[in-house]
């Protein structure tokens, strides 16, 4: 069923029955749907027409939601979050944003991702009013704001299409954020395994512990997953979860994320972060979207490639791109190949799917 009141009511009823829910991404093609269902092993399929029982495996007592990871760099997993974890996330976020019963959340992100689902779950837990719509559009945001919505969770591409002053607070997740944001925006860092955002504007929410070990970010918090659906537990013996993201912590606890560990490009012995090169190219005239990744290269180990969406490829030559990057970054950061594409494949939360671009580049 689409995001909306029917889904919210069905989720609430499942919780009343001490059951857990898994929101299936409606946009997936049939083979991908079947793959994720084989992974999740549900016992009931709920649709607008009713429930159908199927062969599956029940959840453990206390489990509340199962959410598929985004799968940006591989096969998705299914994270199991307990009710206590979901409640801890809801309470910490609500406190940080100073949410009261006078507020109303707008849920317009896909509930198949934890960023969209958490808007619904925190509203149910905290008793906050909620408006759920099938998907994001500038018109649906404006209408919800006119009807009293004060809070919304968005991705950067959606933020660029609305008047941000319509809302008291905007929670931003997903892809890398722009450096200049409206004052009512909160940039978040989190994963499916952390039950949504656990770091707001660089600082951990109450109860969230952060460590950086060998440049990799670790999280320990009451909102962490219990396990994956296949039974594996990604927490160490002390309850720490390795995020797989590279980052750093300042002395007073401000977290900066450089990128996914696997996204780091090592070219000719030099380290290049894709996001840094992307930031350097965002003000290049005629580029409407882009993505940078490393592709295996016999000479360099990996070469820096950039995929560009543009209405006029003639204005964006490789030499022009390299020259623009070298204005602000070392020469080894300058792309060695340019690909012109009609769109950048992204997850529902706006994260670029670099693995797909790399795969196509190797095939070509």
C-alpha positions in Angstrom: 0.0 0.0 0.0 1.1 3.5 -0.7 2.3 5.9 2.1 -0.8 7.3 3.7 -3.3 7.0 6.5 -4.2 3.4 5.6 -0.5 2.3 6.0 -0.2 4.3 9.3 -3.3 2.5 10.6 -2.1 -0.9 9.6 1.3 -0.3 11.2 -0.4 0.8 14.4 -2.6 -2.3 14.4 0.4 -4.6 13.9 2.0 -3.0 17.0 -1.2 -3.5 19.0 -0.9 -7.2 18.1 2.8 -7.2 19.3 3.9 -7.8 15.7 6.5 -6.1 13.6 6.1 -4.5 10.1 8.3 -4.4 7.0 7.5 -1.7 4.4 8.1 -3.1 0.9 9.4 -0.6 -1.6 6.6 -0.3 -4.2 9.0 0.9 -6.9 11.1 -2.2 -7.0 10.7 -4.5 -10.1 9.1 -7.9 -9.4 12.5 -9.9 -9.2 13.9 -7.4 -6.7 10.7 -7.5 -4.6 10.9 -11.3 -4.5 14.5 -11.2 -3.5 13.9 -8.9 -0.6 10.8 -10.9 0.5 12.9 -14.0 0.5 15.4 -12.2 2.8 12.7 -10.8 5.1 10.5 -13.9 5.3 7.2 -12.2 6.3 4.3 -14.2 7.6 1.6 -11.8 6.5 1.3 -9.7 3.3 -0.9 -6.6 4.0 -2.5 -4.8 1.0 -5.4 -2.3 0.7 -7.5 -5.4 0.0 -6.6 -7.1 3.2 -4.1 -9.6 4.7 -2.8 -12.8 3.2 -0.9 -15.3 5.3 2.3 -16.7 3.8 5.1 -19.1 4.9 7.7 -17.1 6.7 9.5 -16.8 10.1 7.9 -14.9 13.0 9.9 -12.1 14.6 11.3 -12.2 18.1 9.2 -10.7 21.0 9.7 -7.0 21.2 10.7 -6.5 17.6 8.9 -3.5 16.0 10.1 -2.9 12.5 12.3 -4.5 9.8 13.8 -2.1 7.3 15.9 -2.8 4.2 19.2 -1.1 4.0 19.7 1.1 0.9 22.1 -1.2 -0.8 24.1 1.6 -2.4 27.3 -0.6 -2.6 25.9 -4.2 -2.5 23.1 -6.5 -1.7 20.6 -5.0 0.7 20.2 -6.4 4.2 17.2 -6.3 6.5 17.8 -4.6 9.9 15.5 -5.5 12.8 14.7 -2.8 15.3 13.0 -3.4 18.6 10.3 -1.3 20.1 12.7 0.0 22.7 15.1 1.1 20.0 12.4 2.8 18.0 11.1 4.5 21.2 14.6 5.7 22.1 15.0 7.2 18.6 11.6 8.9 18.8 12.3 10.4 22.2 15.8 11.7 21.4 14.7 13.3 18.2 11.6 14.8 19.7 13.6 16.3 22.5 16.3 17.7 20.2 13.8 19.4 17.9 11.6 20.7 20.8 8.6 19.0 19.3 5.3 19.5 21.2 1.8 18.4 20.7 1.2 21.6 18.8 3.4 20.3 16.0 2.4 18.2 13.0 4.8 16.0 11.1 4.6 15.6 7.3 5.6 12.1 6.1 6.5 12.4 2.4 9.6 10.2 2.1 9.3 6.5 1.2 8.4 4.5 4.3 10.5 1.6 2.9 13.6 3.6 4.0 14.2 4.3 7.7 14.3 8.1 7.2 10.7 8.0 5.9 9.4 5.3 8.2 10.8 7.0 11.4 8.6 10.1 10.8 5.6 7.8 11.1 6.9 5.7 14.0 8.0 8.7 16.1 4.6 10.4 15.6 2.8 7.2 16.8 5.0 6.9 19.8 5.0 10.5 20.8 1.4 11.3 20.0 2.3 14.0 17.5 -0.2 14.8 14.7 0.8 13.3 11.4 0.0 13.9 7.7 1.2 11.1 5.4 1.2 11.5 1.6 2.1 9.0 -1.2 5.3 10.9 -2.1 7.1 14.2 -2.2 6.0 17.0 -4.4 6.3 20.8 -3.9 2.5 21.0 -4.1 1.9 18.4 -1.4 4.4 20.1 0.9 2.8 23.5 0.4 -0.7 22.0 1.0 0.4 20.2 4.1 2.1 23.4 5.5 -1.1 25.4 4.8 -3.0 22.7 6.7 -0.7 23.0 9.8 2.3 20.8 9.2 5.3 22.3 11.0 7.9 19.5 10.7 9.2 17.5 7.7 12.0 15.2 6.8 13.5 15.7 3.3 16.5 15.0 1.1 18.6 17.8 -0.4 17.0 17.6 -3.9 13.6 18.0 -2.4 14.6 20.9 -0.2 15.7 22.8 -3.3 12.2 22.6 -4.7 10.3 24.2 -1.8 10.1 27.3 0.3 11.8 26.2 3.5 10.2 28.9 5.6 6.9 27.0 5.3 8.1 24.7 8.2 9.4 25.3 11.7 12.0 22.6 11.3 13.3 20.5 8.4 15.3 17.3 9.0 17.7 16.6 6.2 19.2 13.1 5.6 20.4 11.0 2.8 23.1 12.4 0.5 25.8 14.9 1.3 24.4 18.3 2.2 25.1 21.7 0.8 27.3 24.0 2.8 24.7 26.8 3.0 21.4 25.8 4.4 18.4 27.7 5.9 18.6 28.2 9.6 15.6 25.9 10.3 17.3 22.9 8.7 19.0 20.1 10.7 21.5 18.0 8.8 21.5 14.4 10.1 23.8 11.4 10.1 22.5 7.9 10.6 22.0 4.6 8.9 19.2 2.0 8.8 21.1 0.2 11.5 21.0 3.2 13.8 17.2 3.6 13.4 17.4 6.9 11.5 19.6 10.0 12.3 21.7 9.8 15.5 23.8 12.9 14.8 22.2 16.3 14.3 24.3 19.2 12.9 27.4 17.2 13.8 26.5 16.5 17.4 25.3 13.2 18.8 21.8 13.0 20.2 21.4 12.3 23.9 22.4 8.7 24.7 24.4 8.3 21.5 28.1 7.5 21.8 30.6 8.1 19.0 34.1 6.8 18.5 36.5 7.1 15.5 38.9 4.1 15.2 41.4 4.2 12.4 39.3 6.9 10.7 36.1 4.7 10.8 33.1 5.9 12.8 31.6 3.6 15.4 28.3 4.1 17.2 26.8 2.8 20.4 23.3 3.8 21.2 19.9 2.5 22.6 18.4 2.9 19.1 20.7 0.5 17.3 19.3 -2.6 15.6 19.0 -5.9 17.4 20.3 -8.0 14.5 19.8 -8.5 10.7 16.9 -10.7 9.7 19.2 -13.6 8.8 20.2 -13.7 12.5 23.7 -12.1 12.2 24.5 -9.4 14.8 26.8 -6.6 13.6 27.6 -5.3 17.1 30.8 -6.1 18.9 30.9 -7.6 22.4 30.6 -4.1 23.9 27.6 -3.0 21.8 29.5 -0.9 19.2 28.4 -0.8 15.6 31.0 -0.2 12.8 29.3 2.2 10.4 31.8 1.7 7.5 32.0 5.5 7.2 35.2 7.4 7.4 35.1 10.5 9.6 36.7 12.5 12.4 35.7 13.9 15.8 36.8 17.3 17.1 37.9 17.7 20.7 34.4 19.0 21.6 32.6 16.1 19.9 31.6 17.5 16.5 31.5 14.7 13.9 32.5 15.2 10.2 31.9 12.4 7.7 34.2 12.1 4.7 32.4 9.3 3.0 31.9 5.5 2.8 35.1 3.6 3.4 34.6 1.7 0.1 34.1 4.9 -1.9 37.6 6.2 -1.2 39.6 6.4 -4.5 43.3 5.6 -4.2 44.8 6.8 -7.5 48.6 6.7 -8.0 49.0 6.3 -4.2 46.9 9.4 -3.5 43.6 9.4 -1.6 40.6 11.1 -3.3 37.2 11.5 -1.7 34.4 11.5 -4.3 32.3 14.0 -2.4 35.1 16.6 -2.3 35.5 16.5 -6.1 31.7 16.7 -6.5 31.6 19.8 -4.3 34.3 21.4 -6.4 32.3 20.8 -9.6 28.8 21.8 -8.4 29.2 25.4 -9.5 30.4 24.5 -12.9 28.1 26.0 -15.5 25.7 23.7 -17.2 26.1 20.8 -14.8 22.7 19.8 -13.3 23.8 16.7 -11.5 27.0 14.6 -11.1 28.7 11.8 -9.4 32.4 10.9 -8.9 33.8 7.4 -8.4 36.9 5.3 -8.9 37.2 2.8 -11.7 40.0 0.2 -11.8 42.9 1.3 -14.0 46.0 -0.7 -14.9 48.3 2.4 -14.6 46.8 4.3 -11.6 45.3 1.5 -9.6 42.0 3.4 -9.8 41.2 6.4 -12.0 38.9 9.2 -11.0 35.8 9.2 -13.2 32.9 11.7 -13.2 29.4 11.1 -14.5 27.7 14.4 -15.6 24.1 15.3 -16.4 24.1 18.4 -18.6 22.0 19.9 -21.4 25.1 20.8 -23.4 28.0 18.3 -23.3 30.0 20.6 -25.6 30.5 23.1 -22.8 31.9 20.5 -20.4 35.1 18.9 -21.9 37.5 16.8 -19.9 40.1 19.6 -20.0 37.5 22.1 -18.7 36.4 19.8 -15.9 40.0 19.1 -14.8 40.9 22.7 -14.9 37.9 23.6 -12.8 38.8 21.0 -10.1 42.4 22.1 -10.0 41.4 25.6 -9.1 40.6 24.4 -5.6 42.0 20.8 -5.3 45.3 19.1 -5.9 45.9 17.8 -9.5 45.4 14.1 -8.5 41.8 14.9 -7.6 41.0 16.0 -11.2 38.9 13.4 -13.1 40.6 11.4 -15.7 37.4 10.4 -17.5 34.1 12.1 -18.1 30.8 10.2 -18.8 27.7 12.1 -20.0 24.5 10.5 -18.7 20.8 11.3 -18.7 20.5 10.8 -14.9 22.5 9.7 -11.9 21.0 6.6 -10.3 20.1 7.3 -6.7 18.3 5.6 -3.8 15.0 7.0 -2.6 17.0 9.1 -0.1 19.2 10.7 -2.7 22.3 8.7 -2.3 24.2 8.1 -5.5 24.5 4.5 -6.5 28.2 4.5 -7.5 28.4 0.8 -7.9 25.9 0.9 -10.8 27.9 3.6 -12.5 31.2 1.8 -12.0 29.7 -1.5 -13.3 28.5 0.3 -16.5 31.8 2.0 -17.0 33.7 -1.4 -16.7 31.2 -3.0 -19.1 31.5 -0.2 -21.6 
